[in-house]
Amino acid sequence: MFIQWALLISSATLIAAGSISISERIVGGQTANISEVPWQAFLQYLGKYDCGAVVFSDEIVITAAHCVESNNPEEYSVRVGSSKSNQGGQVVQISNIIRHENFQHKYYLNDIAVIRLKTKLQLGDSVRPIPLADQAPASGTPALVSGWGDIENEGPSSVDLLKTIVNIVDWNDCRRSYGYISKDQICAAASGKDSCQGDSGGPLVVDGKLVGIVSTGNECAHPYFPGVYANVAVLKPWIENAIKFV
C-alpha cells in the first residue's frame, strides 16, 4: 500500500532528518462533532488555542511534550466538550505538567507529556476518556486523527473540529523517508490527508484506542513524508508512571 515511499526513498533521504518541521495539523478532513471524538481536547496557552490534547481520565490529559515547553502550568488551560476552538465546553485550569525527561526537540523523540487538571472534568457524551493501545497497529491499518489545526501547509486553521482517516505506514519505510525515526515514533499517511500545524498533541486512534499523539512531519500531506506521531504503545509504561507523580 505504501510502495510510493519505497520507490522514492532515494530522493526522500536527500532531505536530512533535521528538516522535520515544528508541528503537525489536519489536511483533507471533514467537519466532526465532538461527540464523535469525545476524547479530543485542546490546550490553551495564555487563553488562546495552542495545541491538541487527549482526555485520559477526568483528571488527566495527554499532549505532546513540545506543546508545553514553558512547563509552567499557570500559563495553560484545557478546553473539552466543544466542537469549536474558541467557545463552549468546559475550560479547566492545570495544576501540574510532566514532560518526558528524554524529549529531544531536534528529532521530536519521546514527544509526550502528562497534565493533571485542577478540577475534575464532567464526563458525558462529549467528554470521554480513551484507553491506551498495548501495541502499535499493523502497516496499512486505518486510523482516525482529529483537531483544529491548519487545513493546508502553512494555511489557515479551522475553528470547527475536523477529522480524517490516514493509514499506518510501515516503520522501516517511514525511517527511510526521514533518515531517522525511532521506536517511540509511529507514522501514518494517506493521499491528500494528514495532521497539520496546530494539531500537535492530538489523538491518532484505532479501534477506540489511542495509538499515537500528533508530533511532527515534513510539511502536511507531503507525498514522500508521512505524518509522525508519538508511539503510545511504546510510551505507555512512561505515561502510566508519570500519572502517579503528576
C-alpha positions in Angstrom: 0.0 0.0 0.0 2.9 2.3 0.7 5.1 1.3 -2.2 5.3 5.0 -3.2 7.7 5.6 -0.3 9.8 2.6 -1.1 10.1 3.7 -4.7 11.0 7.3 -3.7 13.4 6.6 -0.9 16.5 7.7 -2.9 15.0 11.2 -3.3 13.4 11.4 0.1 16.6 10.6 2.0 18.3 13.6 0.4 16.4 15.7 2.9 18.1 15.5 6.3 16.3 14.3 9.4 16.9 17.7 10.9 14.5 19.2 8.4 11.5 17.8 10.3 9.0 20.7 10.8 7.9 22.0 14.2 4.3 20.8 14.4 1.5 18.9 12.7 -2.1 19.7 11.6 -5.4 18.4 9.8 -5.5 18.4 5.9 -8.2 16.8 3.8 -10.6 16.5 6.7 -14.3 16.8 7.2 -16.2 18.6 10.0 -16.7 16.4 13.1 -19.0 16.8 16.1 -17.1 16.5 19.4 -19.4 13.5 20.3 -17.7 11.6 17.5 -14.3 12.1 19.2 -15.1 12.9 22.8 -11.5 12.2 23.9 -10.4 15.2 21.9 -9.3 18.2 24.0 -7.3 21.3 23.2 -4.6 23.1 25.1 -4.8 26.9 25.6 -1.7 28.9 26.2 -2.4 32.3 27.9 -6.1 31.8 26.9 -5.5 31.1 23.2 -5.7 27.9 21.3 -2.2 26.3 21.1 -2.3 22.5 20.6 -4.5 19.4 20.7 -4.7 17.1 23.7 -6.4 13.8 24.7 -8.7 13.0 27.6 -7.2 10.1 29.6 -9.4 10.4 32.7 -11.5 13.1 34.4 -8.2 14.4 35.9 -5.6 13.6 33.3 -5.0 14.8 29.8 -2.1 13.8 27.5 -0.4 16.0 24.9 2.9 16.4 23.0 6.0 17.5 25.0 6.7 20.3 22.6 3.3 21.8 23.3 4.2 22.5 26.9 7.8 23.8 26.6 7.3 26.6 29.2 6.4 23.9 31.7 4.5 26.5 33.7 1.0 25.1 34.5 -0.3 28.6 35.3 0.1 29.6 31.6 -2.1 26.8 30.3 -5.7 25.6 30.4 -7.6 22.8 28.7 -10.9 23.0 26.9 -13.0 19.9 26.4 -16.5 19.0 25.2 -16.7 21.6 22.3 -16.6 21.2 18.5 -15.4 24.9 18.3 -11.9 26.0 19.1 -13.0 29.4 20.5 -16.1 28.7 22.6 -18.2 26.2 24.5 -17.5 23.1 26.5 -15.6 23.1 29.8 -12.4 25.1 30.4 -10.2 23.7 33.2 -7.0 25.1 34.7 -3.9 22.9 35.1 -2.2 22.0 38.3 0.9 20.2 37.1 2.8 19.1 33.9 5.3 16.3 33.4 7.2 16.2 30.1 9.2 13.2 29.1 12.6 13.7 30.6 14.2 12.4 27.3 12.2 14.6 25.0 14.6 15.6 22.2 13.4 18.6 20.2 15.6 18.1 17.2 14.0 14.8 16.2 10.9 15.0 18.4 11.8 11.8 20.2 9.7 11.0 23.3 7.3 13.8 22.4 4.8 13.1 25.2 3.6 14.9 28.3 1.0 14.3 31.0 -1.1 17.0 32.5 -3.1 17.0 35.8 -6.1 19.2 35.9 -7.1 21.4 38.9 -10.7 20.2 38.8 -12.3 17.1 37.5 -13.9 17.0 34.1 -17.7 16.4 33.9 -17.8 13.3 31.7 -20.6 12.6 29.3 -21.3 12.1 25.6 -19.0 15.0 24.6 -16.2 14.3 27.1 -15.0 10.7 27.4 -11.6 9.1 28.2 -9.8 6.9 25.7 -7.7 3.8 26.7 -4.1 3.5 25.6 -3.1 0.9 23.0 -1.0 -2.0 24.1 0.6 -2.5 20.7 1.1 -0.5 17.5 -1.3 -1.3 14.7 -0.1 -3.2 11.6 1.0 -1.3 8.5 -2.0 -0.3 6.4 -4.4 -0.1 9.3 -6.8 2.9 9.0 -6.5 5.4 11.9 -8.6 8.4 12.8 -6.9 11.8 13.5 -8.7 15.0 14.6 -8.0 18.6 15.5 -8.4 22.3 14.8 -5.1 22.8 13.0 -4.3 24.2 9.6 -6.3 22.9 6.6 -3.2 23.1 4.3 0.5 23.5 4.9 1.1 27.0 6.4 -2.5 27.8 5.7 -5.4 28.9 7.9 -6.5 26.9 10.9 -10.1 25.7 11.4 -12.5 27.0 14.0 -14.5 23.8 13.6 -13.2 20.4 14.7 -12.0 18.3 11.7 -11.3 14.6 11.4 -9.7 12.4 8.7 -8.6 8.9 8.1 -4.9 8.1 7.5 -3.2 4.7 7.3 -0.4 3.4 9.4 2.9 3.4 7.5 5.5 0.7 7.7 8.0 1.8 10.3 11.0 1.0 8.1 9.6 2.9 5.1 9.0 5.9 7.3 12.5 5.7 8.7 14.0 5.6 5.2 11.9 8.6 4.2 13.1 10.8 7.1 16.5 9.3 7.6 15.8 8.9 11.3 12.7 7.6 13.1 12.9 5.9 16.5 10.9 3.2 18.1 8.9 5.7 20.1 7.5 7.1 16.9 4.8 5.8 14.6 3.9 7.1 11.1 0.6 7.5 9.2 -0.4 9.0 5.9 -3.0 9.0 3.1 -3.1 10.8 -0.2 -4.1 14.4 0.4 -4.8 13.8 4.1 -2.7 14.5 7.2 -2.5 16.1 10.5 -1.1 19.7 10.2 0.2 22.7 12.2 -1.9 23.2 15.3 -3.0 19.6 15.6 0.1 18.7 17.7 -0.7 16.8 20.9 -4.0 15.5 19.5 -5.1 11.8 19.1 -4.4 9.1 16.5 -7.0 6.4 17.2 -7.6 2.8 16.0 -10.5 0.7 17.2 -11.3 3.1 20.0 -7.8 3.1 21.5 -5.1 5.8 21.4 -2.2 4.7 19.3 -0.4 8.0 18.6 -0.1 11.6 19.6 0.4 14.1 16.8 4.0 15.1 16.8 5.8 16.3 13.7 6.4 15.8 9.9 7.8 17.5 6.8 5.0 19.9 5.7 1.5 18.5 5.6 0.2 15.7 3.3 3.6 15.6 1.6 3.6 12.6 -0.8 7.0 11.5 0.3 6.8 12.1 4.0 4.2 10.6 6.3 3.0 12.3 9.5 5.0 11.3 12.6 3.3 10.5 15.9 4.5 9.6 19.4 4.0 5.8 19.6 1.6 5.4 22.6 2.1 1.6 22.9 5.9 2.1 23.4 5.5 5.1 25.7 2.7 3.5 27.7 4.9 2.5 30.7 6.2 6.0 30.9 2.7 7.5 30.7 1.3 5.3 33.4 4.3 6.0 35.7 4.1 9.8 35.1 0.4 9.8 36.0 1.4 8.6 39.5 3.5 11.7 40.1 2.0 14.5 38.1 
